[in-house]
Amino acid sequence: MSKNIVIIGNGISGITCARHLRKLSKHRITVVSAETEYFFSRTALMYIYMGHMKFEHTKPYEDFFWEKNKIDLVKKFVNKVDTKNKLVLFSDGSSIGYDTLVLATGSKSNKFDWPGQDFKGVQGLYHLQDLENMEENTKGVSSTVIVGGGLIGIEMAEMLRSRNIAVTFLVREKNFWDNILPVEEAKMINRHIGEHHVDLRLETELKEIKGDSTGRVSSIFTNNGEEIPCQFVGLAVGVSPNIDFLKNSGIETDRGILVNEFFETNIPYIYAIGDCAQFKTPPNGRKPIEQVWYTGRMHGETLAKTICGQRSAYSPGHWFNSAKFFDIEYQTYGVINAQQKDSEESFYWEHSSGKINFRIVYDKKDKTITGINVFGFRLRHEVCDGWLTEKRTVDYVIEHLPKANFDPEFHKQYEPEIIERYNKQSGKSLKLKSRKGLLATFLK
Amino acid sequence: MENNPSISISNPHPSGVDIIQKTGLILFSVGLLLFLIASTGTGMKYPVLLLSLSIGLSVGGAFIYFFRKYLTKSAGVKNDQIWQNSLTSRGVFAWLFGIFLTGFYIVIYWFPSVLENLIRLMDPLSNLIRGNDSDQWFLYGTLYTLAIGVMGVKALLKYRHSNYQIIRTSSIIFFQLGFAYLIPAVLQLFNQPEFYFSYFWPLKYDYLFPSTVNYLTEQPGALGVFMVFWGAAMIFVATPILTYFYGKRWYCSWVCGCGGLANTAGDPFRQLSDKSLKAWKIERWMIYSVLVFIIITTSFLWINSYYNGSVFGNVSGPFANTYGFLIGAIFSGVIGVGFYPLMGTRVWCRFGCPMAAILGIQQRLFSRFRITTNGGQCISCGNCSTYCEMGIDVKAYAQKGQNIVRASCVGCGMCATVCPRGVLNLENGPLKGRVNDNPILIGNKEAKLNL
């Protein structure tokens, strides 16, 4: 029997779900979004501002894709969900009925009720509309303040620096992103931020935003009482689920939409995936709310199976993530805690340039690895994932590290230096046992 | 830029072009001006002085500008403002520059007399390295080599964080300067046939025409015979072997002068190639049509030559001339380079070059080369596709975790260079499993669905 499936949100979660649904079924699929007509890569917004790409380049599929795959796109703003009559109500007064509803509405930028946060020139960065505002708000400005030491904060700093606009970067923590990164890594990024002439203020918080007579921001005050003149303030203090429209809908929410491991909400045939979903019982080692591109994709993949009759619990593999901080690429595989646990030990190597490093965390007792952090060079996902699954020991991984090397040809290899440092610290005399490259991967 | 908070003397927030860069630009412009003055003929009295000053100042000025621009910033991807700049985003300046380039090609191919004074300006250099006076092709070759050299240095600075780009760009400059400029010139100096050891049939289509083969083999000494042997061996023996091991990149983005110009002078325009499925369809029709055209042309000529003209009579000659005019001149030159600022840099390589077609067939069917993608790490940002000069929608593969095995890929490596998540890598490996049509993105134990 053909179902009428409505997906609210055309981000990575909703779209992945729609694509998998189409692959698995002949159901009618409608994707609703007020943000854009077509799916685009939110992670690429910064590159539009920087001039690396235009908006059209960030669309993962050509426009004909949707009609060809019979995925209906509706560009409307959802006001309400009427769960009793199975209707989605739009702001223009129209509505659409559904048999199955998927909520994939993503996030909105946090604001913490700072005095003056509604002045013109104060904004977050999440939606395409935010990018358009940022373009407008930063025209002709010379000095700006970014608040929040996470991924969006450093992206905004990089965006502004690409136009030679002065940036003061307020970070509440001791080091950049140090609730995720161990201190050495965090400090490395601190230095790199400075290299790009960003005035990084650690352990500094926003206290108040001041405006001029036109209602535009003119300065901010920090918690240290310092006044910093600026014409733009970027608020990048995290995001939270975008679920205001679900008030009084009967769908159970907390910070996000509450779901079980099948992405089922408290109401039958209504599911939530991506940034807006909150697991009542998170999968082992995971957070209740996962706001990452990759997890959004996995949510969409898994839910599509459930809707098509193969009820599947969310069962993510080993954690992985990546980012880029100005010029330094970052990849992580497995779990690396910012604060090392008592049961863990870790080995850390940093290149003399101070821009490349490698960390491996392993179990104190049986020496099996639990996580890898790498900055400034690239590792092969498949190999790292395999090591975690096979519960390889730290010695094994260090010896076979070149096998995971994913840097382009002719790039300098750091494995000899890494193993030398490891031997020195551990008193062992390990030798590299594999080579870089595809042939080595195949031939072992 | 009012209210600049900086009080330091070396402003950490420069508003674009600083005094040193401006100096470079002034020197560059003065060099160009001298070149223009020389072209009026009034400066013909001092050809050596004017030639060396105009080239010296413009090259020196460009170097100062580029060194200052790139070395003051930390090494990394430097694509800021490309789509906001008129010249590099099909704006007014792009159109002006495109028309200028196209016009230049038309003039140099069919109205060289207009450039007489500039050609004469080259006489001192031409006499020095070739032993005879300059002609339009020497002028063209010199400008071409200068463009690859100067913009090659710029590419080296811009991509200095990538050893692959450094070595590849150096190779391009080396082959252009040595194999496509100095060696042919020196051959002439020693009264030998002008021969390009880095170009082969069917790109250099006349190298296997009976007339060229006869001309070369009739040369005194063994060099001419060697040239014929070299040309034939390179396309029929070396090309399949090298392409098997390394893909078509060993030629298209490391050796070839057309690719060389695209990857240096053309680098600011690489993002303009059309990535649509439609463009890919047109590409496949066009490039293989040109290949068929040149194979038929060459066969006609040989059959005709063998039977002393008794089979095709006078048909094969005009056939070859048509190819030379339509494909050799208009397609590869006027459109291929003239349209850089509008259609991107590899229009010829992608839609027309029969050498690229042959290499592409080999690369697609039996080569160990592929671009691998990295598990589930792609974020579909689109940088790879945008900066693919061959118009391949790289991200379409990367976001599926699929290897990229495409006939058109020239292996420039730019997708891997601009990827912000370490997803793409040019690799050579076993043939088996190279085309993985049904990959599975790593990360989700539940998703075993192939899309």
Interface residues (C-beta under 8 A of the other chain):
Chain A: I12 R19 H20 K23 L24 S41 T43 A44 Y47 I48 M50 G51 H52 M53 K54 H57 T58 K59 P60 Y61 E62 F64 S142 S143 S162 R163 N164 I165 A166 H192 E195 H196 H197 P229 Q231 W293 Y294 R297 M298 E301 T302 A304 K305 S312 A313 Y314 S315 P316 G317 H318 F320 S322 A323 K324 F326 D327 E329 Q331 R378 L379 R380 H381 E382 D385 F406 D407 P408 E409 F410 H411 K412 G437 L438 L439 T441 F442
Chain B: M1 E2 N3 N4 P5 S6 P12 H13 P14 S15 G16 S74 A75 G76 V77 N79 D80 Q81 I82 W83 Q84 N85 S89 H161 S162 N163 Y164 I166 I167 S276 L277 T372 N374 G375 G376 Q377 I379 S380 C381 G382 N383 S385 T386 K395 A396 Q399 G413 A416 T417 V418 P420 R421 G422 N425 L426 E427 N428 G429 P430 L441 I442 G443 N444 K445 E446 A447 L449 L451
